[in-house]
């Protein structure tokens, strides 16, 4: 992450695991929060996943284009794939409805220093 985004990798990293069940989705959001983190790395852990399973990661720089019909970029959450991004007011992303199966991800959140939880 440090090399890719030209950031100091000496900050704090928080790792969380996520599971979305069939019928679940995530609305468009940017990850901006009161806790100031700068970057996020999402690692997909979904063996045998196809587009038919749903749960696609939608990317856009505007909330209105962050859906399956209008998104300029849709990423199938296939096993051992990752997506990294800088958190900003334009880093909109969402997850389309999971049609079948369970969608698993690990989310690495990068902070410039230790956050107060």
Biopython code that builds the backbone (N, CA, C, O; Angstrom):
import numpy as np
from Bio.PDB.StructureBuilder import StructureBuilder

atoms = [
    (1, "UNK", "N", (0.834, -1.182, 0.000)),
    (1, "UNK", "CA", (0.000, 0.000, 0.000)),
    (1, "UNK", "C", (0.879, 1.245, 0.000)),
    (1, "UNK", "O", (0.590, 2.220, -0.694)),
    (2, "UNK", "N", (1.947, 1.203, 0.780)),
    (2, "UNK", "CA", (2.840, 2.354, 0.844)),
    (2, "UNK", "C", (3.418, 2.707, -0.519)),
    (2, "UNK", "O", (3.432, 3.874, -0.910)),
    (3, "UNK", "N", (3.894, 1.697, -1.241)),
    (3, "UNK", "CA", (4.462, 1.928, -2.572)),
    (3, "UNK", "C", (3.395, 2.354, -3.583)),
    (3, "UNK", "O", (3.596, 3.298, -4.348)),
    (4, "UNK", "N", (2.277, 1.660, -3.579)),
    (4, "UNK", "CA", (1.241, 1.895, -4.571)),
    (4, "UNK", "C", (0.638, 3.295, -4.470)),
    (4, "UNK", "O", (0.382, 3.948, -5.482)),
    (5, "UNK", "N", (0.414, 3.752, -3.222)),
    (5, "UNK", "CA", (-0.218, 5.055, -3.017)),
    (5, "UNK", "C", (0.757, 6.141, -2.557)),
    (5, "UNK", "O", (0.346, 7.268, -2.284)),
    (6, "UNK", "N", (2.041, 5.805, -2.469)),
    (6, "UNK", "CA", (3.067, 6.757, -2.009)),
    (6, "UNK", "C", (2.681, 7.344, -0.651)),
    (6, "UNK", "O", (2.661, 8.560, -0.461)),
    (7, "UNK", "N", (2.375, 6.441, 0.288)),
    (7, "UNK", "CA", (2.033, 6.861, 1.646)),
    (7, "UNK", "C", (3.019, 6.233, 2.627)),
    (7, "UNK", "O", (3.709, 5.269, 2.297)),
    (8, "UNK", "N", (3.074, 6.783, 3.819)),
    (8, "UNK", "CA", (3.916, 6.234, 4.878)),
    (8, "UNK", "C", (3.211, 5.010, 5.463)),
    (8, "UNK", "O", (2.129, 5.146, 6.034)),
    (9, "UNK", "N", (3.799, 3.822, 5.335)),
    (9, "UNK", "CA", (3.135, 2.609, 5.819)),
    (9, "UNK", "C", (3.283, 2.399, 7.327)),
    (9, "UNK", "O", (2.919, 1.337, 7.833)),
    (10, "UNK", "N", (3.805, 3.380, 8.049)),
    (10, "UNK", "CA", (4.066, 3.218, 9.470)),
    (10, "UNK", "C", (2.881, 3.571, 10.366)),
    (10, "UNK", "O", (3.046, 3.651, 11.583)),
    (11, "UNK", "N", (1.709, 3.781, 9.808)),
    (11, "UNK", "CA", (0.535, 4.117, 10.610)),
    (11, "UNK", "C", (-0.085, 2.898, 11.267)),
    (11, "UNK", "O", (0.610, 1.929, 11.573)),
    (12, "UNK", "N", (-1.358, 2.945, 11.477)),
    (12, "UNK", "CA", (-2.141, 1.915, 12.142)),
    (12, "UNK", "C", (-3.034, 1.233, 11.107)),
    (12, "UNK", "O", (-3.625, 1.904, 10.261)),
    (13, "UNK", "N", (-3.136, -0.112, 11.170)),
    (13, "UNK", "CA", (-3.992, -0.858, 10.245)),
    (13, "UNK", "C", (-5.000, -1.668, 11.064)),
    (13, "UNK", "O", (-4.641, -2.360, 12.017)),
    (14, "UNK", "N", (-6.258, -1.562, 10.669)),
    (14, "UNK", "CA", (-7.318, -2.332, 11.316)),
    (14, "UNK", "C", (-7.880, -3.306, 10.286)),
    (14, "UNK", "O", (-8.181, -2.916, 9.157)),
    (15, "UNK", "N", (-8.022, -4.578, 10.675)),
    (15, "UNK", "CA", (-8.544, -5.604, 9.772)),
    (15, "UNK", "C", (-9.894, -6.075, 10.306)),
    (15, "UNK", "O", (-10.029, -6.417, 11.481)),
    (16, "UNK", "N", (-10.888, -6.084, 9.421)),
    (16, "UNK", "CA", (-12.209, -6.590, 9.790)),
    (16, "UNK", "C", (-12.672, -7.611, 8.752)),
    (16, "UNK", "O", (-12.298, -7.529, 7.582)),
    (17, "UNK", "N", (-13.472, -8.553, 9.179)),
    (17, "UNK", "CA", (-14.036, -9.566, 8.289)),
    (17, "UNK", "C", (-15.511, -9.242, 8.071)),
    (17, "UNK", "O", (-16.212, -8.842, 9.000)),
    (18, "UNK", "N", (-15.977, -9.420, 6.826)),
    (18, "UNK", "CA", (-17.373, -9.142, 6.484)),
    (18, "UNK", "C", (-17.985, -10.352, 5.798)),
    (18, "UNK", "O", (-17.327, -11.042, 5.019)),
    (19, "UNK", "N", (-19.255, -10.598, 6.099)),
    (19, "UNK", "CA", (-20.006, -11.661, 5.449)),
    (19, "UNK", "C", (-21.351, -11.093, 5.035)),
    (19, "UNK", "O", (-22.076, -10.544, 5.865)),
    (20, "UNK", "N", (-21.690, -11.219, 3.756)),
    (20, "UNK", "CA", (-23.007, -10.817, 3.256)),
    (20, "UNK", "C", (-23.753, -12.082, 2.831)),
    (20, "UNK", "O", (-23.251, -12.876, 2.036)),
    (21, "UNK", "N", (-24.942, -12.252, 3.366)),
    (21, "UNK", "CA", (-25.781, -13.407, 3.036)),
    (21, "UNK", "C", (-26.651, -13.099, 1.827)),
    (21, "UNK", "O", (-26.793, -11.939, 1.441)),
    (22, "UNK", "N", (-27.232, -14.129, 1.230)),
    (22, "UNK", "CA", (-28.145, -13.937, 0.094)),
    (22, "UNK", "C", (-29.240, -12.943, 0.485)),
    (22, "UNK", "O", (-29.837, -13.041, 1.557)),
    (23, "UNK", "N", (-29.490, -11.980, -0.415)),
    (23, "UNK", "CA", (-30.474, -10.933, -0.172)),
    (23, "UNK", "C", (-29.857, -9.642, 0.353)),
    (23, "UNK", "O", (-30.501, -8.595, 0.302)),
    (24, "UNK", "N", (-28.633, -9.691, 0.853)),
    (24, "UNK", "CA", (-27.975, -8.507, 1.416)),
    (24, "UNK", "C", (-27.294, -7.690, 0.316)),
    (24, "UNK", "O", (-26.929, -8.217, -0.735)),
    (25, "UNK", "N", (-27.133, -6.402, 0.580)),
    (25, "UNK", "CA", (-26.416, -5.492, -0.315)),
    (25, "UNK", "C", (-25.884, -4.349, 0.541)),
    (25, "UNK", "O", (-26.233, -4.233, 1.716)),
    (26, "UNK", "N", (-25.049, -3.514, -0.040)),
    (26, "UNK", "CA", (-24.563, -2.310, 0.634)),
    (26, "UNK", "C", (-24.876, -1.109, -0.235)),
    (26, "UNK", "O", (-24.577, -1.116, -1.429)),
    (27, "UNK", "N", (-25.471, -0.084, 0.341)),
    (27, "UNK", "CA", (-25.836, 1.128, -0.382)),
    (27, "UNK", "C", (-24.572, 1.921, -0.744)),
    (27, "UNK", "O", (-23.515, 1.692, -0.156)),
    (28, "UNK", "N", (-24.668, 2.835, -1.687)),
    (28, "UNK", "CA", (-23.509, 3.660, -2.056)),
    (28, "UNK", "C", (-23.004, 4.483, -0.862)),
    (28, "UNK", "O", (-23.785, 5.095, -0.133)),
    (29, "UNK", "N", (-21.684, 4.480, -0.686)),
    (29, "UNK", "CA", (-21.063, 5.234, 0.395)),
    (29, "UNK", "C", (-19.602, 5.504, 0.037)),
    (29, "UNK", "O", (-19.079, 4.952, -0.931)),
    (30, "UNK", "N", (-18.953, 6.352, 0.823)),
    (30, "UNK", "CA", (-17.555, 6.711, 0.546)),
    (30, "UNK", "C", (-16.584, 6.255, 1.620)),
    (30, "UNK", "O", (-15.375, 6.378, 1.422)),
    (31, "UNK", "N", (-17.047, 5.742, 2.734)),
    (31, "UNK", "CA", (-16.240, 5.347, 3.891)),
    (31, "UNK", "C", (-15.707, 6.526, 4.685)),
    (31, "UNK", "O", (-14.955, 6.324, 5.639)),
    (32, "UNK", "N", (-16.074, 7.765, 4.322)),
    (32, "UNK", "CA", (-15.664, 8.906, 5.136)),
    (32, "UNK", "C", (-16.347, 8.781, 6.491)),
    (32, "UNK", "O", (-17.536, 8.471, 6.560)),
    (33, "UNK", "N", (-15.617, 9.015, 7.549)),
    (33, "UNK", "CA", (-16.160, 8.879, 8.896)),
    (33, "UNK", "C", (-15.421, 9.832, 9.835)),
    (33, "UNK", "O", (-14.390, 10.396, 9.470)),
    (34, "UNK", "N", (-15.951, 10.006, 11.044)),
    (34, "UNK", "CA", (-15.230, 10.853, 12.007)),
    (34, "UNK", "C", (-13.815, 10.342, 12.291)),
    (34, "UNK", "O", (-12.899, 11.133, 12.516)),
    (35, "UNK", "N", (-13.638, 9.008, 12.280)),
    (35, "UNK", "CA", (-12.287, 8.457, 12.431)),
    (35, "UNK", "C", (-11.566, 8.652, 11.110)),
    (35, "UNK", "O", (-12.033, 8.152, 10.086)),
    (36, "UNK", "N", (-10.470, 9.345, 11.096)),
    (36, "UNK", "CA", (-9.806, 9.709, 9.848)),
    (36, "UNK", "C", (-8.865, 8.616, 9.361)),
    (36, "UNK", "O", (-7.701, 8.564, 9.758)),
    (37, "UNK", "N", (-9.372, 7.753, 8.506)),
    (37, "UNK", "CA", (-8.489, 6.801, 7.838)),
    (37, "UNK", "C", (-8.310, 7.259, 6.402)),
    (37, "UNK", "O", (-9.110, 8.036, 5.879)),
    (38, "UNK", "N", (-7.261, 6.773, 5.776)),
    (38, "UNK", "CA", (-6.878, 7.324, 4.478)),
    (38, "UNK", "C", (-7.077, 6.367, 3.309)),
    (38, "UNK", "O", (-7.374, 6.799, 2.195)),
    (39, "UNK", "N", (-6.915, 5.079, 3.557)),
    (39, "UNK", "CA", (-6.958, 4.098, 2.467)),
    (39, "UNK", "C", (-7.620, 2.824, 2.957)),
    (39, "UNK", "O", (-7.686, 2.548, 4.155)),
    (40, "UNK", "N", (-8.108, 2.058, 1.990)),
    (40, "UNK", "CA", (-8.724, 0.780, 2.323)),
    (40, "UNK", "C", (-8.322, -0.250, 1.268)),
    (40, "UNK", "O", (-8.225, 0.060, 0.080)),
    (41, "UNK", "N", (-8.091, -1.477, 1.725)),
    (41, "UNK", "CA", (-7.795, -2.621, 0.864)),
    (41, "UNK", "C", (-8.840, -3.679, 1.163)),
    (41, "UNK", "O", (-8.993, -4.099, 2.310)),
    (42, "UNK", "N", (-9.561, -4.112, 0.137)),
    (42, "UNK", "CA", (-10.609, -5.122, 0.293)),
    (42, "UNK", "C", (-10.146, -6.394, -0.408)),
    (42, "UNK", "O", (-9.881, -6.389, -1.610)),
    (43, "UNK", "N", (-10.050, -7.481, 0.351)),
    (43, "UNK", "CA", (-9.617, -8.774, -0.182)),
    (43, "UNK", "C", (-10.825, -9.693, -0.236)),
    (43, "UNK", "O", (-11.518, -9.871, 0.766)),
    (44, "UNK", "N", (-11.082, -10.278, -1.403)),
    (44, "UNK", "CA", (-12.233, -11.153, -1.621)),
    (44, "UNK", "C", (-11.856, -12.603, -1.324)),
    (44, "UNK", "O", (-10.789, -13.070, -1.724)),
    (45, "UNK", "N", (-12.734, -13.305, -0.624)),
    (45, "UNK", "CA", (-12.503, -14.708, -0.263)),
    (45, "UNK", "C", (-13.723, -15.538, -0.661)),
    (45, "UNK", "O", (-14.455, -16.029, 0.197)),
    (46, "UNK", "N", (-13.932, -15.688, -1.961)),
    (46, "UNK", "CA", (-15.158, -16.305, -2.467)),
    (46, "UNK", "C", (-14.859, -17.330, -3.548)),
    (46, "UNK", "O", (-14.943, -17.022, -4.737)),
    (47, "UNK", "N", (-14.516, -18.529, -3.150)),
    (47, "UNK", "CA", (-14.199, -19.585, -4.126)),
    (47, "UNK", "C", (-15.399, -19.900, -5.014)),
    (47, "UNK", "O", (-16.519, -20.061, -4.530)),
    (48, "UNK", "N", (-15.148, -19.986, -6.321)),
    (48, "UNK", "CA", (-16.180, -20.367, -7.275)),
    (48, "UNK", "C", (-17.228, -19.291, -7.534)),
    (48, "UNK", "O", (-18.265, -19.588, -8.126)),
    (49, "UNK", "N", (-16.993, -18.068, -7.114)),
    (49, "UNK", "CA", (-17.977, -16.988, -7.270)),
    (49, "UNK", "C", (-18.055, -16.543, -8.725)),
    (49, "UNK", "O", (-17.033, -16.411, -9.397)),
    (50, "UNK", "N", (-19.275, -16.314, -9.205)),
    (50, "UNK", "CA", (-19.476, -15.801, -10.563)),
    (50, "UNK", "C", (-20.414, -14.594, -10.490)),
    (50, "UNK", "O", (-20.997, -14.316, -9.442)),
    (51, "UNK", "N", (-20.551, -13.892, -11.594)),
    (51, "UNK", "CA", (-21.461, -12.738, -11.652)),
    (51, "UNK", "C", (-22.894, -13.133, -11.302)),
    (51, "UNK", "O", (-23.652, -12.328, -10.760)),
    (52, "UNK", "N", (-23.259, -14.378, -11.614)),
    (52, "UNK", "CA", (-24.613, -14.854, -11.325)),
    (52, "UNK", "C", (-24.907, -14.879, -9.819)),
    (52, "UNK", "O", (-26.071, -14.852, -9.421)),
    (53, "UNK", "N", (-23.869, -14.931, -8.983)),
    (53, "UNK", "CA", (-24.047, -14.901, -7.536)),
    (53, "UNK", "C", (-24.428, -13.498, -7.037)),
    (53, "UNK", "O", (-24.894, -13.348, -5.907)),
    (54, "UNK", "N", (-24.228, -12.470, -7.880)),
    (54, "UNK", "CA", (-24.473, -11.100, -7.438)),
    (54, "UNK", "C", (-23.338, -10.622, -6.558)),
    (54, "UNK", "O", (-22.211, -11.103, -6.674)),
    (55, "UNK", "N", (-23.632, -9.670, -5.671)),
    (55, "UNK", "CA", (-22.610, -9.168, -4.758)),
    (55, "UNK", "C", (-21.472, -8.457, -5.452)),
    (55, "UNK", "O", (-20.342, -8.487, -4.965)),
    (56, "UNK", "N", (-21.743, -7.805, -6.599)),
    (56, "UNK", "CA", (-20.698, -7.118, -7.357)),
    (56, "UNK", "C", (-20.315, -5.815, -6.654)),
    (56, "UNK", "O", (-21.170, -5.116, -6.110)),
    (57, "UNK", "N", (-19.038, -5.505, -6.675)),
    (57, "UNK", "CA", (-18.551, -4.236, -6.145)),
    (57, "UNK", "C", (-18.709, -3.188, -7.232)),
    (57, "UNK", "O", (-18.117, -3.310, -8.305)),
    (58, "UNK", "N", (-19.508, -2.154, -6.962)),
    (58, "UNK", "CA", (-19.754, -1.066, -7.910)),
    (58, "UNK", "C", (-18.896, 0.127, -7.509)),
    (58, "UNK", "O", (-18.850, 0.498, -6.336)),
    (59, "UNK", "N", (-18.219, 0.723, -8.478)),
    (59, "UNK", "CA", (-17.352, 1.874, -8.219)),
    (59, "UNK", "C", (-17.796, 3.058, -9.050)),
    (59, "UNK", "O", (-18.165, 2.901, -10.214)),
    (60, "UNK", "N", (-17.762, 4.244, -8.462)),
    (60, "UNK", "CA", (-18.118, 5.468, -9.181)),
    (60, "UNK", "C", (-17.576, 6.667, -8.402)),
    (60, "UNK", "O", (-17.223, 6.546, -7.229)),
    (61, "UNK", "N", (-17.514, 7.809, -9.053)),
    (61, "UNK", "CA", (-17.091, 9.020, -8.346)),
    (61, "UNK", "C", (-18.289, 9.891, -7.982)),
    (61, "UNK", "O", (-18.130, 11.038, -7.566)),
    (62, "UNK", "N", (-19.496, 9.332, -8.144)),
    (62, "UNK", "CA", (-20.720, 10.060, -7.869)),
    (62, "UNK", "C", (-21.759, 9.055, -7.367)),
    (62, "UNK", "O", (-21.887, 7.969, -7.932)),
    (63, "UNK", "N", (-22.492, 9.402, -6.324)),
    (63, "UNK", "CA", (-23.449, 8.469, -5.723)),
    (63, "UNK", "C", (-24.512, 7.985, -6.704)),
    (63, "UNK", "O", (-24.921, 6.826, -6.643)),
    (64, "UNK", "N", (-24.971, 8.864, -7.619)),
    (64, "UNK", "CA", (-26.036, 8.445, -8.533)),
    (64, "UNK", "C", (-25.595, 7.393, -9.528)),
    (64, "UNK", "O", (-26.437, 6.680, -10.075)),
    (65, "UNK", "N", (-24.311, 7.276, -9.780)),
    (65, "UNK", "CA", (-23.831, 6.282, -10.737)),
    (65, "UNK", "C", (-23.316, 5.023, -10.052)),
    (65, "UNK", "O", (-22.737, 4.152, -10.700)),
    (66, "UNK", "N", (-23.525, 4.929, -8.755)),
    (66, "UNK", "CA", (-23.007, 3.786, -8.005)),
    (66, "UNK", "C", (-24.107, 2.747, -7.814)),
    (66, "UNK", "O", (-24.572, 2.504, -6.701)),
    (67, "UNK", "N", (-24.511, 2.139, -8.932)),
    (67, "UNK", "CA", (-25.465, 1.032, -8.880)),
    (67, "UNK", "C", (-25.218, 0.130, -10.087)),
    (67, "UNK", "O", (-24.499, 0.503, -11.014)),
    (68, "UNK", "N", (-25.803, -1.028, -10.066)),
    (68, "UNK", "CA", (-25.504, -2.039, -11.087)),
    (68, "UNK", "C", (-25.834, -1.589, -12.505)),
    (68, "UNK", "O", (-25.147, -1.989, -13.445)),
    (69, "UNK", "N", (-26.862, -0.771, -12.683)),
    (69, "UNK", "CA", (-27.256, -0.357, -14.023)),
    (69, "UNK", "C", (-26.379, 0.773, -14.571)),
    (69, "UNK", "O", (-26.174, 0.851, -15.782)),
    (70, "UNK", "N", (-25.858, 1.653, -13.703)),
    (70, "UNK", "CA", (-25.159, 2.843, -14.173)),
    (70, "UNK", "C", (-23.664, 2.876, -13.846)),
    (70, "UNK", "O", (-22.954, 3.750, -14.345)),
    (71, "UNK", "N", (-23.176, 1.965, -13.036)),
    (71, "UNK", "CA", (-21.791, 2.029, -12.585)),
    (71, "UNK", "C", (-20.811, 1.896, -13.748)),
    (71, "UNK", "O", (-20.967, 1.012, -14.591)),
    (72, "UNK", "N", (-19.800, 2.770, -13.800)),
    (72, "UNK", "CA", (-18.793, 2.630, -14.855)),
    (72, "UNK", "C", (-17.872, 1.430, -14.619)),
    (72, "UNK", "O", (-17.180, 0.982, -15.533)),
    (73, "UNK", "N", (-17.870, 0.911, -13.376)),
    (73, "UNK", "CA", (-16.978, -0.201, -13.071)),
    (73, "UNK", "C", (-17.664, -1.176, -12.117)),
    (73, "UNK", "O", (-18.090, -0.793, -11.028)),
    (74, "UNK", "N", (-17.767, -2.438, -12.534)),
    (74, "UNK", "CA", (-18.323, -3.504, -11.702)),
    (74, "UNK", "C", (-17.261, -4.576, -11.532)),
    (74, "UNK", "O", (-16.669, -5.031, -12.511)),
    (75, "UNK", "N", (-17.019, -4.977, -10.301)),
    (75, "UNK", "CA", (-15.987, -5.973, -10.012)),
    (75, "UNK", "C", (-16.636, -7.192, -9.386)),
    (75, "UNK", "O", (-17.309, -7.087, -8.360)),
    (76, "UNK", "N", (-16.434, -8.358, -10.007)),
    (76, "UNK", "CA", (-16.923, -9.616, -9.448)),
    (76, "UNK", "C", (-15.999, -10.006, -8.297)),
    (76, "UNK", "O", (-14.781, -10.019, -8.476)),
    (77, "UNK", "N", (-16.543, -10.323, -7.120)),
    (77, "UNK", "CA", (-15.708, -10.622, -5.954)),
    (77, "UNK", "C", (-15.124, -12.033, -5.985)),
    (77, "UNK", "O", (-15.426, -12.857, -5.121)),
    (78, "UNK", "N", (-14.294, -12.303, -6.976)),
    (78, "UNK", "CA", (-13.714, -13.638, -7.120)),
    (78, "UNK", "C", (-12.612, -13.869, -6.086)),
    (78, "UNK", "O", (-11.979, -12.928, -5.608)),
    (79, "UNK", "N", (-12.403, -15.117, -5.760)),
    (79, "UNK", "CA", (-11.474, -15.530, -4.705)),
    (79, "UNK", "C", (-10.055, -14.994, -4.934)),
    (79, "UNK", "O", (-9.525, -15.033, -6.045)),
    (80, "UNK", "N", (-9.475, -14.505, -3.873)),
    (80, "UNK", "CA", (-8.097, -14.000, -3.846)),
    (80, "UNK", "C", (-7.873, -12.758, -4.695)),
    (80, "UNK", "O", (-6.730, -12.462, -5.045)),
    (81, "UNK", "N", (-8.920, -12.025, -5.035)),
    (81, "UNK", "CA", (-8.782, -10.730, -5.685)),
    (81, "UNK", "C", (-8.823, -9.653, -4.619)),
    (81, "UNK", "O", (-9.371, -9.853, -3.535)),
    (82, "UNK", "N", (-8.237, -8.508, -4.940)),
    (82, "UNK", "CA", (-8.245, -7.394, -3.993)),
    (82, "UNK", "C", (-8.469, -6.091, -4.744)),
    (82, "UNK", "O", (-8.170, -5.973, -5.932)),
    (83, "UNK", "N", (-8.999, -5.129, -4.025)),
    (83, "UNK", "CA", (-9.199, -3.792, -4.565)),
    (83, "UNK", "C", (-8.762, -2.796, -3.499)),
    (83, "UNK", "O", (-9.193, -2.887, -2.349)),
    (84, "UNK", "N", (-7.911, -1.848, -3.872)),
    (84, "UNK", "CA", (-7.422, -0.837, -2.942)),
    (84, "UNK", "C", (-7.839, 0.540, -3.442)),
    (84, "UNK", "O", (-7.884, 0.781, -4.648)),
    (85, "UNK", "N", (-8.143, 1.442, -2.513)),
    (85, "UNK", "CA", (-8.519, 2.794, -2.911)),
    (85, "UNK", "C", (-8.204, 3.797, -1.810)),
    (85, "UNK", "O", (-8.094, 3.452, -0.633)),
    (86, "UNK", "N", (-8.062, 5.046, -2.233)),
    (86, "UNK", "CA", (-7.912, 6.153, -1.303)),
    (86, "UNK", "C", (-9.312, 6.635, -0.929)),
    (86, "UNK", "O", (-10.153, 6.840, -1.804)),
    (87, "UNK", "N", (-9.559, 6.814, 0.340)),
    (87, "UNK", "CA", (-10.855, 7.285, 0.810)),
    (87, "UNK", "C", (-10.955, 8.787, 0.556)),
    (87, "UNK", "O", (-10.083, 9.560, 0.953)),
    (88, "UNK", "N", (-12.036, 9.181, -0.114)),
    (88, "UNK", "CA", (-12.242, 10.601, -0.410)),
    (88, "UNK", "C", (-13.738, 10.863, -0.568)),
    (88, "UNK", "O", (-14.550, 9.943, -0.469)),
    (89, "UNK", "N", (-14.091, 12.104, -0.811)),
    (89, "UNK", "CA", (-15.488, 12.459, -1.052)),
    (89, "UNK", "C", (-15.990, 11.916, -2.385)),
    (89, "UNK", "O", (-17.187, 11.968, -2.669)),
    (90, "UNK", "N", (-15.081, 11.397, -3.201)),
    (90, "UNK", "CA", (-15.474, 10.856, -4.518)),
    (90, "UNK", "C", (-15.263, 9.351, -4.635)),
    (90, "UNK", "O", (-15.393, 8.801, -5.729)),
    (91, "UNK", "N", (-14.944, 8.680, -3.549)),
    (91, "UNK", "CA", (-14.670, 7.234, -3.616)),
    (91, "UNK", "C", (-15.936, 6.419, -3.334)),
    (91, "UNK", "O", (-15.949, 5.555, -2.456)),
    (92, "UNK", "N", (-16.992, 6.708, -4.089)),
    (92, "UNK", "CA", (-18.260, 5.996, -3.904)),
    (92, "UNK", "C", (-18.135, 4.545, -4.341)),
    (92, "UNK", "O", (-17.546, 4.236, -5.377)),
    (93, "UNK", "N", (-18.696, 3.676, -3.538)),
    (93, "UNK", "CA", (-18.757, 2.258, -3.871)),
    (93, "UNK", "C", (-19.966, 1.655, -3.172)),
    (93, "UNK", "O", (-20.474, 2.191, -2.186)),
    (94, "UNK", "N", (-20.408, 0.535, -3.704)),
    (94, "UNK", "CA", (-21.545, -0.182, -3.134)),
    (94, "UNK", "C", (-21.392, -1.650, -3.510)),
    (94, "UNK", "O", (-20.495, -2.020, -4.267)),
    (95, "UNK", "N", (-22.279, -2.477, -2.971)),
    (95, "UNK", "CA", (-22.294, -3.899, -3.320)),
    (95, "UNK", "C", (-23.715, -4.240, -3.741)),
    (95, "UNK", "O", (-24.670, -3.995, -3.004)),
    (96, "UNK", "N", (-23.842, -4.810, -4.935)),
    (96, "UNK", "CA", (-25.166, -5.208, -5.413)),
    (96, "UNK", "C", (-25.686, -6.368, -4.563)),
    (96, "UNK", "O", (-24.933, -6.990, -3.813)),
    (97, "UNK", "N", (-26.954, -6.641, -4.689)),
    (97, "UNK", "CA", (-27.578, -7.689, -3.898)),
    (97, "UNK", "C", (-26.921, -9.044, -4.166)),
    (97, "UNK", "O", (-26.701, -9.428, -5.315)),
    (98, "UNK", "N", (-26.617, -9.751, -3.096)),
    (98, "UNK", "CA", (-26.118, -11.121, -3.209)),
    (98, "UNK", "C", (-27.314, -11.996, -3.570)),
    (98, "UNK", "O", (-28.303, -12.041, -2.838)),
    (99, "UNK", "N", (-27.219, -12.689, -4.701)),
    (99, "UNK", "CA", (-28.324, -13.517, -5.187)),
    (99, "UNK", "C", (-28.274, -14.908, -4.563)),
    (99, "UNK", "O", (-29.295, -15.446, -4.134)),
    (100, "UNK", "N", (-27.083, -15.478, -4.517)),
    (100, "UNK", "CA", (-26.931, -16.795, -3.898)),
    (100, "UNK", "C", (-25.539, -16.917, -3.302)),
    (100, "UNK", "O", (-24.588, -16.284, -3.759)),
    (101, "UNK", "N", (-25.444, -17.748, -2.269)),
    (101, "UNK", "CA", (-24.176, -17.948, -1.592)),
    (101, "UNK", "C", (-23.950, -16.930, -0.482)),
    (101, "UNK", "O", (-24.834, -16.138, -0.153)),
    (102, "UNK", "N", (-22.763, -16.966, 0.082)),
    (102, "UNK", "CA", (-22.338, -16.031, 1.113)),
    (102, "UNK", "C", (-21.062, -15.351, 0.628)),
    (102, "UNK", "O", (-20.113, -16.023, 0.224)),
    (103, "UNK", "N", (-21.038, -14.026, 0.666)),
    (103, "UNK", "CA", (-19.913, -13.220, 0.151)),
    (103, "UNK", "C", (-19.025, -12.819, 1.325)),
    (103, "UNK", "O", (-19.491, -12.191, 2.276)),
    (104, "UNK", "N", (-17.731, -13.189, 1.256)),
    (104, "UNK", "CA", (-16.780, -12.912, 2.326)),
    (104, "UNK", "C", (-15.686, -11.954, 1.856)),
    (104, "UNK", "O", (-15.165, -12.080, 0.748)),
    (105, "UNK", "N", (-15.350, -10.997, 2.719)),
    (105, "UNK", "CA", (-14.238, -10.084, 2.437)),
    (105, "UNK", "C", (-13.467, -9.801, 3.717)),
    (105, "UNK", "O", (-14.004, -9.873, 4.822)),
    (106, "UNK", "N", (-12.196, -9.477, 3.534)),
    (106, "UNK", "CA", (-11.374, -8.895, 4.593)),
    (106, "UNK", "C", (-11.136, -7.456, 4.198)),
    (106, "UNK", "O", (-10.804, -7.167, 3.049)),
    (107, "UNK", "N", (-11.305, -6.553, 5.145)),
    (107, "UNK", "CA", (-11.128, -5.134, 4.877)),
    (107, "UNK", "C", (-9.977, -4.612, 5.740)),
    (107, "UNK", "O", (-10.032, -4.665, 6.969)),
    (108, "UNK", "N", (-8.940, -4.111, 5.079)),
    (108, "UNK", "CA", (-7.793, -3.511, 5.761)),
    (108, "UNK", "C", (-7.957, -1.998, 5.682)),
    (108, "UNK", "O", (-8.017, -1.431, 4.591)),
    (109, "UNK", "N", (-8.028, -1.350, 6.832)),
    (109, "UNK", "CA", (-8.231, 0.092, 6.892)),
    (109, "UNK", "C", (-6.955, 0.732, 7.423)),
    (109, "UNK", "O", (-6.442, 0.342, 8.472)),
    (110, "UNK", "N", (-6.451, 1.712, 6.692)),
    (110, "UNK", "CA", (-5.165, 2.345, 7.007)),
    (110, "UNK", "C", (-5.368, 3.730, 7.610)),
    (110, "UNK", "O", (-6.028, 4.585, 7.020)),
    (111, "UNK", "N", (-4.792, 3.943, 8.795)),
    (111, "UNK", "CA", (-4.857, 5.219, 9.509)),
    (111, "UNK", "C", (-3.449, 5.822, 9.575)),
    (111, "UNK", "O", (-2.475, 5.073, 9.654)),
    (112, "UNK", "N", (-3.317, 7.133, 9.545)),
    (112, "UNK", "CA", (-1.990, 7.744, 9.646)),
    (112, "UNK", "C", (-1.398, 7.580, 11.055)),
    (112, "UNK", "O", (-0.178, 7.589, 11.218)),
    (113, "UNK", "N", (-2.256, 7.432, 12.063)),
    (113, "UNK", "CA", (-1.799, 7.185, 13.440)),
    (113, "UNK", "C", (-2.876, 6.379, 14.154)),
    (113, "UNK", "O", (-3.909, 6.074, 13.558)),
    (114, "UNK", "N", (-2.660, 6.033, 15.398)),
    (114, "UNK", "CA", (-3.595, 5.185, 16.113)),
    (114, "UNK", "C", (-4.921, 5.912, 16.379)),
    (114, "UNK", "O", (-4.934, 6.962, 17.021)),
    (115, "UNK", "N", (-6.035, 5.356, 15.886)),
    (115, "UNK", "CA", (-7.330, 5.987, 16.123)),
    (115, "UNK", "C", (-7.813, 5.707, 17.543)),
    (115, "UNK", "O", (-7.388, 4.739, 18.174)),
    (116, "UNK", "N", (-8.683, 6.544, 18.027)),
    (116, "UNK", "CA", (-9.308, 6.311, 19.329)),
    (116, "UNK", "C", (-10.685, 5.722, 19.083)),
    (116, "UNK", "O", (-11.572, 6.406, 18.573)),
    (117, "UNK", "N", (-10.871, 4.468, 19.439)),
    (117, "UNK", "CA", (-12.150, 3.794, 19.213)),
    (117, "UNK", "C", (-13.050, 3.990, 20.413)),
    (117, "UNK", "O", (-14.179, 3.499, 20.424)),
]
sb = StructureBuilder()
sb.init_structure("model")
sb.init_model(0)
sb.init_chain("A")
sb.init_seg("    ")
for serial, (resi, resn, name, xyz) in enumerate(atoms, 1):
    if name == "N":
        sb.init_residue(resn, " ", resi, " ")
    sb.init_atom(name, np.array(xyz, "f"), 0.0, 1.0, " ", f" {name:<3s}", serial, name[0])
structure = sb.get_structure()
